[in-house]
Amino acid sequence: MFLKIPRAHYYMSLIEPLRSMLGVVFGEHRKSDQVETFEEAYAKHYEHKNIVCVAHARVALYYCLRSYEFSSGDEVLMTPINIPDMVNMIRIAGLRERYVDILSDDYSIDLEDAKTKITSRTKFLFVTHLNGFVPDMEAIQKFAKENQLILIQDCTQNVGAKFKGRNIESFCELSFSALCDLKVVHTHMGGAIVSESSTQLDKIKKLLKSELSPLTLSYFSRFLLEDIIATLILNRYVFSFFVNPLLTLMNKVMGVENIESFTKGGGIKIGPVYFLKGLFGGGGNLLKSEIPKGMLYQYSNLQAKIGLRRLKTLSAVDERRISNSQLLLNQLEVPNKVLAKLETNASHVFWKFPIRTDKLRELQEHLIRNGIDSARSNLVCLNEYECFNATDTTPVASYLSKSSLYLPAHPSLNERDMKNIIDSTNSYFKNNS
């Protein structure tokens, strides 16, 4: 039986949302006495010194910033491809963001551009790693030290990655990652702050203890619903016999843009009406002056139990995804500029596998015809949102966010699936040089 290939892999089975519904009945979402057990297991698996779980990755950034001393209006140098709430958290904390471009080779921060953005008010260097690609961490650490900047890393897409045998989180005091949808450790929602400094993490824990409340069902229910829907539509059988035919029809009738809008939370537009707007994030006001109600919650037993189950199978899942990505890297016969150029002293984890092309829509439609659903990035350059009134330009990041297509390399794909992806991609570039 030939099964179609979905654009994404959901690191959660349908049984987890159903189990969580039962957990809600017993109030597990409002308890947190077992969270420390998960934190210890997570730290042991990834060889971290100190860890604390929080509500979301964006909340992790907020508390990482607040754990340091700074003056109102001090600046944060940041790479621009991330979710809009990262900017909101920086501003709510009392800081101001400045955008630094990235390198076309590996999507990592352009330190030469960063030099031009430093002012007397620059306090933090906030680096977001993309795609599971590892940059030269020694160069980034040196840059931060020489310019007296506090380095904070968003390692959401690089969990488990290493540079010269060291966890990339070990190159600074505070790093964090997300524990939400499409992440390898997916606990409905959540974030993990890891630290090389117990003193710095103790400051964060003190803030958390005084400011967080138990998780409310009204806040949690949306994320639970999203997980139920996503686990269904990304199931290979459901995707092959229902979702893929629907996507093919939508592509013909309404175009690929409508599909992308849906996955970014923009909903599906039929005539003048939008349906399912905001289901997968987005859909609301981007600019926020305060943290939304319910977001500052205590990480719960319900989430911790899911995390503990995920850790048991994590190594095998990661190995399979990395192996599939290596197949793509070694067997794709495409122009040199299409593929990223990766650091040789690193252990990349290939959370995503991007290829760059100016013919993105044509390639995406070609893959759909071959039973392969690929995805554009659901992250755009934050400095391109009008509401943020940014003056910094990041031309490389802007180009990469618009021209990167992500090929499936999911851990659930077998050799036949990968051969189809490789052959279909190679045939496109062979016939469209």
N, C-alpha and C positions, 0 to 999 in steps of 0.2 A: 504494500500500500504506500503510495507516495504522499507524504504529509507536507503541507506547506510550512514555510519557515517564518515565524513571527519576528518582528523587529527587536523585541526585547525578551529578556528572561526574568521572570518574577521569582525571586528567591524566597518564595513562600507558597505552600500548597493550600488548597481550599479548606483543608481541615483546620488550619490555624485560625482563620476568622471565625469559623464555626465554634471552635474550642474557646475562642475569646468571648463569644456571645454568652457561653455558659459561665465563663469566668466573671463576666459583668454581673450576672445574677448573684454570685457569691461575694461581690464587692472587691474582687481582686484588683480592679483598676484604682481603688482608693487606698490600697495598702502598699507599703514599701519596705517591709522588714526583710525581704529576700533579695533586694536589689544588690546589696553588697556581695552576695554570693556570685551573682552574674558579673559584677565588676571585677572581682578577683579572678574569675575564670577567663574573662576577656583579656585582662592584663597578662595572665600567664600564657595564653595562646599566642598573643602578639609580642610578648616579651617587653611589656611596658612597665615602668616603675610605679606610676601612680595614675589613678583614673577615677572619674566621677561621671555618672550618667545624668543627662539633663533632657529637657523637653524636645528640643530640636537643635540642629546644627547652628541655625541663626541665633538661637538663645545661647549656645556655647560661645559664639563670637562675642556676644554682648557681655557675658560675664568674664571672658578672658580679658577684654579691654578694661572693664571696671576693676579688675584685680590689680591694675597698675595705677600709679599716680600720674596725672596729666592735668593740663589746664584746658578749660573750655575753649574750643576752637582749634586745638592742636590737630595735626593732620595725619591721616592714614594713607600711605601709598598702597594701592591694591591693584591686582590684576582684574580686568573688567568682566570676564566671563564667569558669571555666577548668578544666583537668584537675586531679585530686587530687594528682598528683605535684608540682605547683608548690608546694603547701603542704609536702610532704615535703622538697623541696629547701631551702626556707627554714629548716625546722627542723633538718635535717641540717647546714646551714651554721652553726647556732648562734644563729639569730634566731627571732623570734616574729611571727606574722602577726596583723594586724588588718584587718577587712573593712569596706570603704567601699561604700556603695550607688551605683547608677548612675542616670542620667536616663532617663525614659521616652521622651523625644523621639528620642534617637539612640544609646542604649545606652552612652553615655560616662560617665566618672567624675563623680560628684556632689561637687564641690569644697566645697560647703556642709556636706555630711555629713562630708567628710574633715576639716574644721576641728574637728569635735566629737570626732574620734578621735585627735587629736595629743596625745602626752604628752611628758614629758622624755626618754623612751627612743626616740622615733620617729626613725629614721635614713633609711629609704628610702620612696619613693613608687613602687610597682610598678603600672603601668597596662596593662591588656590591652584592646586595641581589638577591637571586634566587627563582623562583617558587612561589612567594607570601608568602614564609615562613619567619616568624619574629624571629630573634635571640634575645639573651639577650642584649638589647640596653644599659642598664646601665653598663654592663661589658665592652662593646666596648667603650662607652664614658669615663669610668674610665681609661681604658688602654691608650687611646689617651691623656688624661689629665696628667696622671702620667709620660708619656714618652714625654710630650711636643710636641705632634704631632697635626697637623691640620687635623681634620676628615672631609672627603667629602664622601657623599653617592650617589651611583647610585641606585635610587629607581624605576627604570623603571618597574620591575616586581612586585613591592610592593606598587604601588600607592593605597592609602587608608588604608594601614596597620597600626596597632597601637600596642604599647607595654605598658602595664599597663595603658591603656586608653589614651596614648599620641601618636600623630602622630610620626612615626619613624623619620621624617625629623626634628623634634623639638630637637633632641639630638645633633645637630651640627649646625654650622653657615650656611653652604651651602650644599644643596642636589639638585639633578636634576633627571629628568625622560624623556623618549622619548615620542614623539607624532606621531609615525610612524606606519607602518603596523603591524598588530596583537596586537597593544596596545589598551587599553580600550578607551582612547581618541585618535583617529586616525585622523590626519589632513593632510594626504598624507605624510608629513614629518614634523619634528620639534622637539623641546625640550623645557622643562620648568625648569628654575632654581628657586628654592624656598629658602628663607633665613629667618633666625631668626634675622638677623642684617640688618637694612636698610642701615647702613653705608657701609657694605660690598657689598651689592647689588648695591649701588650707584656707587661704583668703577667699577663694571661690566658694568653698564649702560653707564658710561663714555667711556669705551673702545668700547662698541658696537656702540655708536653714531659716533665715529671717524673711525671705521674700516669696517662697514657693507655697502653693496650696495643693491639696489633693486633686487628681485628675477628675474632671467632670464628665458625665456621660454625654452631655450635649456637645462638648468639644470633641470627644473621642469618636462619636458615632459617624462623623463624616469620613474619617480616616478608615474606620472599619468598613464602611460601605464601599469606599474606593478599592480596598484590598479584595473584597468579595468580587467586585466587577472585574478587576484586573486579573485575578487568578483564573477567572472563567475565560475571558477573551484571549488570554495568552496560553491557555491550554492547547497543546498541539492539535488535538482532535476538534475542539470547538473552533480553533482558529482556521483549520483546514476546510471544514465543511460549512462554516457559517460566517466567520469574521472575514476571511480572505475573499470569498465571493462578494461580500458586502463592500469591502475596500475596493475591489476591482470595479464594481458598479459605481461607487462614489467617485472613483478616479475618472471614469469615463463621463459621468454626468456633471460632477461638480469640480473636478480637478484635485490634484494632490494637495493643494493649499488647504482645502477644507479638512482633509485628514490631519494635516499638521496642526491646524488650529484646534482641533478636538483634543489632541494629545497634550497641547500646551494649556488647556483649560479654557480655550476660547469658545468651545461649543461647536455645534454643527449648524450652519446657516442654511435654512431652506426658505427661499423667498426672503421676506423681511424679518423672519423670526429666527432666533438662536435657540437651539435645544441643548440641554446638558451643559450649559455654560458654567464654568468654575468647578466642574466635577473633579478634574485632575489638577487642582491648583489654578492660579490665575483667575481671571474673570472679575476681579474686584479692583479697588483703588490701589495703585502701586505705592503711592506715597503715604507713609504713616507717621503720625506725630507721637504716637505712644504704642506700646506693645499691646496687641489685641487681647481682649478678655479671654481668659482660659488658657492662654499660651504658656504662662509661667506656672506650670504644674510640676508636681513631684513625679519623677520616673517611678513606674509602678511594678508591683509583683507580676501582674499580667504580662507586661512587656519583658521583664527579666526572665520569666520562664520560657518565653519564645526564644530569647537570645541564647539561653543555655542549650536548647535543642538545636539551634542553628550551629553552634560551635562544634557539635559532635560530628557534623558532616562537612564542615567548612573546607578542610584541607583538600579533600578529593574534588570538591566543586571548583575551587580555585585552580587546581592543577589542570583540570579539564578545559577550563576557559583559556588559560594561558597556553596550553598545548594547541588548541584550535586557532588562537591568534598567531602563534608561531607558524602554523601552516599557511595562513594568509600572508604573513610577512615573507615567507620563503618561496611561495608558489605563485603569487600574483605577478603577472607579466604586464606591468604598467609603466608609464613614464616615471622617471626618478622623482619628479616634483609631486607626484600623486601621494606617495607614502611619506610618513614622518621619518626623520633621521634621529635615531635614538642613541642615548648615552650608553657607551659600552661598559662602563664601570658600575652598572646598575642592574637590579633585578626588577624588571617591569612587571606589573600585574595585569595590564591590558583590560581594564574595566570596560573600555570601549575600543573599537578599532575603526578609526577614521581614515577615509581617503579624501583627497582634495581634488575637486574638479569644477570647472566653470560650466559644465553641462550636467549639473546636479539633477535637475528635474528629468532630463532624458535618461540618465543612468538609472534613476530610481524607478521610472516607468518600465525600463528594460528588465530590471530585476523583478518587478511585480509580475511581468509576463512569464517569468521563469519560476514563479512560486516563491519568491523571496521578498519579504517586506523589510525594507531598510528605513532608516530614520535620519532626519536632519537633527541638529542639536535643538533642544528645547530651551537652551540658554542663549540669550543675545548679549551684546555688549551693553553693560549697564549705562555707560556714558551716552548711549544713543536714545535713551528714554528722555523725552522732552521734559517730563515732570521733574527730573533730577537737575536740570539746568547746568549740565556739565560743560566745561570749557576745554578739558583735556581731550586730545584726539589719540586714537589707538588704531591706526589703519590696518595693521596686520591682524589684530584680534577681530576687527570688523570683517575682514575678508574671510578669515578662517571660520567665524561663526556662521557665515552665509554659504560657504563653499564646501564645508565638511559633510560628507555622508558617512553614516556609521553602518558598517557591515555586520551582520550577526556573527558572533563567535561564541554563542552561549554554551555553557557546560552540558546542556541537554542535547546538543547537536552531535550526530555521529559522523563517520567518515564519508558516507554518501551525501549527507547534507553539506558538509564542507566542500566536497568536490563540486557540487552543484553551484555553490556560491563562488568558488574560485573560477570554474569554467565559464559561468555566466558573466562574471566581471571581466575576465580576460577577453572573452568574445566581444564584449562591448568596446573595449579599448582597441582591440585589433581592427574593428570595423569603423571606428570613429577616432582616428589618430589626431 
